[in-house]
Amino acid sequence: MALLTFPHFPSNFHSLSRSPNNRFSPSPRRYSTTTATSSSTAILWFKHDLRTDDHPGLLAASEFRSLVPIYIFDHRILSRFSDEMLELVLSALKDLRKSLQERGSDLMIRFGNAENVIQQLAIEVKATCVFAEQEVEHELLFVMDVVNKHLKSMKVPQDIPRIELWKTPFYDVKVQTLASSYDDFEKLRLQVTTPLQLSTLPGAEMELDWGNLPGYDDIKGFMANNRRKSQDDWNMIKETSAETLLGREMLKSRESGERSYGFRQIKSEESNKSVFVTQKGNVVGGGTYSVLNALSAYLRYLEGTARDDWQEVHDKLRASENRNGASFNALFGSALSLGIISRRRVHYEAIKYEKERKAGFLSPFGYSAATIAAAVEAVCSKEWYWILALRNQINNDGKQSTRIWRWNGFLIQYTVAGEDGPAVLLVHGFGAFGEHYRDNIYGLSSTGHRVWAITLLGFGKSEKPNIVYTELLWADLLRDFIVDVVGEPVHLVGNSIGGYIVAIVARVWNVLIKSIVLINSAGNVIPRNTSMSLSRQSDRKTSVATWLGSRIILFYLRLRIQELVKQCYPTKIERADDWLINEMLRASYDPGVPVVLESIFSFNLSIPLNYLLEDVKENVIIIQGMKDPISDSNATVAMLKEHCDGVIIKKIDAGHCPHDEVPELVNSIICDWIHRVESNILAGFSE
């Protein structure tokens, strides 16, 4: 069958083909233009592209004689959204339908599994093509794979509909050919492409039931009917942050006198009312026009304004600027995630305004306003991490697979291996990444475990947005990953700062864990009569000193990274090999790295490990490399024995990263430990 490509978009469209990992991915082939679109019907499936502006898929679909745009309320897709995001979706859909109607089309609304809805619609309208935006998230790739299989199974007189993947090309270049190092990528000096304009659209050739836009309560009811009660219980866990729960626990402990820990509580600020579209009023929403209007206000912050709507954006900007430029992601990140506005449009509007300010001149030394710089840097950074995510949708020799999960609008990379057995989640240390557990992932999965290794936000090939990074933020991320991705209680393993984060999760959400394994964990062990404090994440703002300090540290780390890493492997220096050094060095050039390093100056590890482990200590094993160059292992073990009774400690001949230095030994300890815990759980059930 001849397949269609569109000459105006030579690098934007792909048909789905089977990839080595048995998922569908863009094929590198190009197709002829022999298919007569003037006599065909196309379906355009909206997912995270809720706009008509700068929409290559819509423009390509407009070449067909008949077009049916559709949005499907699929519980598998909606379950990834917070309540606020659901509000934004409904607001955006209202504007999207209006915009499509103004162009001669409409927006069909349906509920159900996407594969069933699209298959039935394709039969009804005799569609020959289904347009869908290219995705990188694992869950969406799975849904699209199922949709494709359903379309291929159709028995219809017309040709079986094919799926055409499209994307908004930020750069006019093949993603697969780009370097994986941002340093090398910048040297290409690629120009950002221009947004597309859309005028009229073809309508549908037959009478159709377009469906009504639902209300918020309708969506919540639909979601409730499509999940088990246990899922409801777990989703409630996500509603309260680690910061809030720790604060409550520590305050309660002080008032009851059960423990002698001191606690400094900081009163939270009262939230101000906002004219933004959601109940919380934290983010810009509505339709594309509303977001573009807010973007204009944001970019022109220095000019001031007499307009009430722009003043509202300026007020929110100041409130969310907890570090330079962070307000852009805070205000516009959700709209970008839902595709209400494209990254390319944001870049275009920001550069256009910069040229207005500079009489058409773009300086090589930076932008003339902090808001312009924030917008440009944010969308360019997002595009880079999307490129990395697309490049890494592959399997590693069929043993483990690299996947993408979206958390709070940011792309998180993780690896999965194993099909049976207890769930194990591996958490790396500062400056590392999920594949630092390279020999543990397969080593554990091959012995009857299902293993997840996450790369935390800010590290490896996960996104590094302009936010304030804290140990509490990463704890919230782990909580959501366990709930949304793993879906069951886990054996949680953490190295270095990863161990401390794991301990926080164990303290505040112990229902999510079966046991924890701490490998040379960060954090102190202190006597019970020592006071401590918990500062809010919003209070950890950066300064000129932290800005400068992070960049000095980054320069130093790049200069001496091989030497520093080898010091952490005192018994097997050869394990600090070129692959590990190169991966760390590659990540150090990613956009946003200096911001992540600023967190070194704002970490609050004052909550001691013995407090965090107090309620779960019977389910804790500590693996301590006794030649750790970063901390005094002998003193650490002594304090753990004195103040963490019930915790098992395994001392081994290794440095700061025993899991990678002596993986076989660590795997053996972890396997024996998990077997013991699982046996105790089974024994408890049988009593």
Disulfide bonds with the S-S distance in Angstrom:
none
